[in-house]
Amino acid sequence: MFYPDSTAGSAKLLFYYAQELIKKGHQVSVLATKHDQKLADSEVIDGIKVVRYSFSQSKYWGKSLSDIFLLSKKLRDLAPQYDLVMTYNAFQAVALIKTKIKISLVYLFFASNYNEFLLEGVGRKTGILLIDRLLGFVLAHLVKFYENKALKFAKKIIVLSDYSKKILLGLYNIKEEKIVKIPAGIDLQRFKRGDKTLAKKQLQLPINKPVLLTVRRLVARMGLENLIMAVKKLSEEGVDFILLIGGQGPLEKQLKNMVANNDLSRQVQFAGFIKDQELPLYYQAADVFILPTLAFEGFGLVTLESLSCGTPVLGTPAGATPEILKQLNPNWVFKSSKAEDIYQGILNFINSETDPLLEMKMSALISKKYSWDLVGEKLNEQINNL
């Protein structure tokens, strides 16, 4: 997936990687899935040539296996024109290997495809329990086999965090010297501080009470059920607040029922899908961003986006979140992902004294460590040294 076709974090990262590499003098093309037939087969977006390919979607294994066959054909036509292929998907990497074309591969290990399948792939069901379990077992090990093959084939593996590197080395016997950590970057022109009162007025949010914001896919690993139970306790303790949940996903109905059943409809609002161009306004309006993730937060681009807009972030100790937040305030990391600890962390934040230098500290951290200029330099250096 590629931005703006998709606004997922990985899609955005690829877009900015491409832009930075073009600035460094490279010729960059993007080969992306054509998930909407209205999209053009080929077009230029901000100087990046984007070529889209069709795929077959199965209710049992999604599009992953079809990539190996359908993408291989497309790669045979395109790859000989290029010196390097970059991918963040194991099946797409195996499609390249299958072509037997001699070309370097850089693998962007944003997250483990295998781990994500174990957590989210269970939803592919036939309706027969024994077959579902067998299918899940077979597909999980197939994903792990292909991910291992792709990582071993890659000349360089780029991870976003120490956490991702630890996951990678824990799963596979990969040579550590070919793993390089380059954190994600942030578009400082788009994600910047604004007038909080004005932003709240524009979004019709209350000015005189804390606004908590989270923007997530509404799926199990995001921990939104625990966040709702945490704010229920806040409400019971008499704290006046608004929790704004942005995003879409299969748990939407379940989460809305949970809010209604716990009498939280006045405090918890669902914003639905938030357009990418509107995201900065939501960050600017919020008093704090909450990241209640249960597992596999390989980096958390939303964390950088919120901090860049001058809004503090509270998060669970899942994945790479502590690597970012502890640089600013160790207390912003909850003790666990349990509802009780999320509640206590939010309450402590609301009752804490305001740091007059906080905005300056957040701005300094983002500009010194997470600017795209810096990320682009590191990425370019790795490519030139292959």
N, C-alpha and C positions, 0 to 999 in steps of 0.2 A: 504494500500500500504506500501511496505517496501523497503528500500534501500538495494542493488543497483537495484532492479526491477524498482524503481521509484526514481527520484532525487528531488521530491517535498520536501519542508521544513519539513512537518510532517513525511514523510517517513524517512528522515535523523535523525530526533529527536528520533524516535523509535529505530533506529539502535544504536545510541549512548546510549540511556537509557539502552538497552539490554546489551551492552558492559560493562557499569558501574556497573550494577547489578550483572553481572557474576564476575566482579572483587571483589565484596563484598561477594562472596560466594553463591549467589543464583543460582538455576537452572532456566534458561530462555529459553522458546520456543516462536516462533512467528508464529501466524496463519495469513496468508496473502492471498489476492485474486490472483488467477492465471489468470492474464489478457493477458498472452501470452502462447499458448499451448506448446511452445518450453521449457518453464520453467519446472523444475522437480517438482513432487508432494511433495517431501521431500528432503532436503539437509542440510548440515551444512555450515554456512557462518561465518567465524571468531569466531568459537566456539559457535555460536547461531544456535539452531535447528530451521529450517524454514519449516513449513508445509503450503502448498498452497491448496486452495479450489476453485472449479469452481463456477461460478455464472451466472445468467441470466440477460442480459442487455436489458432493455426496452427503446424505444425512448421517452416514456412519463415520466417515473420516474427513469430512469437510472438503477442502480443495487440495489438501497437502499431497496426496498420492498422484493426483492428476498433474501437479506441477512437474513431476519427474519426467513425464512423457510430453506434455504439451509445451512446457517451457524449453525443453531440450531442443525442439525443432526451431523455436525462435532464436535460441542462443547460437545454433549452428549458422544461422544467417548473419547474426550481428557480431558475435564475439571476435571473429578474425580482424575486425576493424579496430580493436582496442588492445591495450597492454595490460589492463587490470580489471578485475571484477570485484565488487564489494557487495556483500549480502548480509542480512541479519536473520535469514531463514534457512534451516537445515535442508529442507526439501528442495529449495531453489539451488542451494550449493550442490546437492547431489545431482540435480538436473545438469549442472555445468560439468561435473565429473563424468557423467554418462556420455557427454559429447566427445570426450577424449581430446578436446582442443587443448593445446599447450598454452595456458595463460595463468597468470598469478591470481590467487584469490585472497582477499582480506575479509575475514569474518568479523562482523560487528555483533558481539555477544551482548545484546541488550538484556536478554534473559534466556533461560534454558527452555527450549521448545518442549523438552521432555517433562520438566517440572510443571510447566503451564498445562500440558495435556493431562497430567495426573490430577491437577486441581480442577480444571474446567472441562476436560474432554469427556467426563462421565455423562454429560447430557446427551450423547449420541446413543440412542436406545432403539432396540427392535421391539421391545414390549415383552420379551421372554427373558426372565432373569438370568438363567444359566448362559444363554447366548450373549447377553449383554456383558456379563462378567468375562466370558472368554474373549469376546471382541475387544473389550477394554484392555485386557492383559496383552493380547497380541499386538494391538495398535501401540500401546505404551512402549513395549519393547522394540517395536519397529521404529518409532520416533527416536528412541535412545540410540539405536544402531545407526540410523542415518545422521543424527547429530554428531555422534562420535566420529563417523567417517568424514563428515564435512570439516570438523575442527582439526582433524589430523592432516587433511589435505591442504588446509589454509597455510599460507606462508606467514601470515601475521593475524593475531586475534586481538581485537580492541575491546576492552571492557570499560564500563562507565564508572565503576567503583571497586573498592577493595572487596566489598561483599560479593559482587558478581564474579570476581576472580576466585574467591574462596569456593563459591558454588561450582564453578567450572572445574577447578582442580579436585574437588571432592567427588565429582561424577566421573571424570575421565582422566586417563593417564596421558596428559598433554605436557609437552616440554614447556616449562615455565618461562624460558627466555623468549619465546615467541608471543607472549602475552604482554600487552601494553595498556596501561590505564590512561584514558583520556576522558575526563568528565564531559558531560553535555554542556552546551552553551545556552545563552539567553539573548534574545533580541532586545537590546537596551532601548531601542527607539520605540518599540511597541509597548513593552512592559515597563512602565515608569510610574512614579508617584503622581497622584492627582489630589484634588480637593475631596476629602472623604464625605463631608456634608453634602456637597453638590452631587457626588456619585450616588449617595443614598437617596437623595431626592429624585434623581433620574430613574432609579430602579424602584421607586415608591417603597422604600424601606424606612423603618422608624429611625429617627436621628438620636433619640434619647435612650436607647438600649443597645447592648452588645449584639452585633450581627456576626454569627458564626457561619462560615462558608465551607462547603466541600464540593469538589467537582470530580466525579468518578464515574467509571462504567458501573452500572448497577448489577454487579455480579458478586458471587460469594466471597472471593478473596479480598474484596475491598473493605470488609468489616463494618458495613453501614448499619447492620442490625445492632451491633454493640454500641455504635455511636448514638442510635436512637434510644437505647436503654440508658445510656449515660446521661443524655439530656432530659430523660424522664425524671431521673433523680435530681437533676438541677432544678427542674420545675417543682418537684415535691419540696425542695429546700427553699422555695420562694424566690429563686433567681429569675429575673425578667430578661428574656433574650429572644432572638429569632435565629433559627437554624435554617439555612438555605442550602438545599441539596440540588446540585446541577448534574445532569447526565441522563442517559437512557440505558436500558438493559433488561434482561429477562426477569429481574427481581422487582421491577417497578411496582407491579400490582401488590406483591407481598409486602413491600416496604410501606406503601400507602395504607394498606390494611393495618399494619403494625402501628403506624402513627395514629390512625383513627381509633383502634382498639385500646390504645393507651392514653386517649384523651389529650393528644398533643397537636391537634390540627391548628390550634391558634399559634403555637410556637414553631412548628416545623412546616416549611413550604418547599414544594418541589418546583424547580425552575425549568425542568425538562432539558432538552438539548440546548446548550449555550453555544451560539455561533462563535467561531474563533475570534472574529474581529470585535466581539463584545466582551470577551474574557477579561481584558485589562480593567474595564469598568467595574466588573464584579469583584475583582481583587481589590481595587481601590475603595470600594464601598464597604468591604468586610473589615471587622475589627481584628479578626483572627481566622486563619485557614486551618481546618482540621484534616489530618491524614490518618484515618483509622485502619489502615491496611493490616490484614492478617498475615500475609506472606508474600514473598517474591517481589518486593519493591526494589527492582534493579537499580533505579536511580530516583525517579520522581521528578519529572520536569515541572509539574505544577508547583513543587516546592520553590524552585528557582523563580518561576513566574510570579508567585505571590510575594516573595521577599523583594524582588525587583520593583514591585509596585508599592513597597513600603508596608506590607502587611505581614506580621509575624505568623509563623507556622508551628502548630503543635502536632506531633506525630507519634505513632507507635514505634517500638524498637524493632520494626520489621525491615529487613533488607538494608538499603543504603541510607535510609532516612537519618539515623544518628550521625553518620559521617558528615552530613551538611549542617544539621541543627546544633550539634554540640560545639561547633565553631562559634556560635552566637550565644547560646544559653543551654546548658545541659538540662535545665528544668523543662525545656520545651519538648523533651522526649518522655512520653508516658512510661511508667514502670512496666506495663504490659499492654496487650491489645484487649484486655478484659474491660467490660463496661465500667466496672468500679474504678479502675485506674484511669480510664479516659475521663470519667466524671471528675475525679480528684484533680487531674491535671488541668482541666478547663477551669474548675473552680479556683485553683491556685493562681492561674493566669489572670482571671478576672479580678481577684482580690490583691494582686501584686502591685507594687508601686511602678509607675511608668518611668522607664529609663530615658532621660532627656537626650542621650546620645544614640538611642537605638536605631533610628532611621539612618544615621550616618554610618553606623556599624554594618547594617544590612547592605547599604549601597556600596560600601568599600569592599565587602566580601564578594559581592556579585561582580563588580568591575575588575577586581584583581585576580579572581580565580575562574570565573565562569563566563567571560565575554567570548563572543564568537571569533573575534580576532585571535585570541589566545588559542582557542580550540583549533581553529583553522591552521595556525602555525604548526601545532603539534601533529595534526593529521598529515599535513603536507610533508613534514620531516620524515614521518614513518613511511609514506609512500615513496619518497625519493630515495630512501635507504633500503628498499627491497632488493 
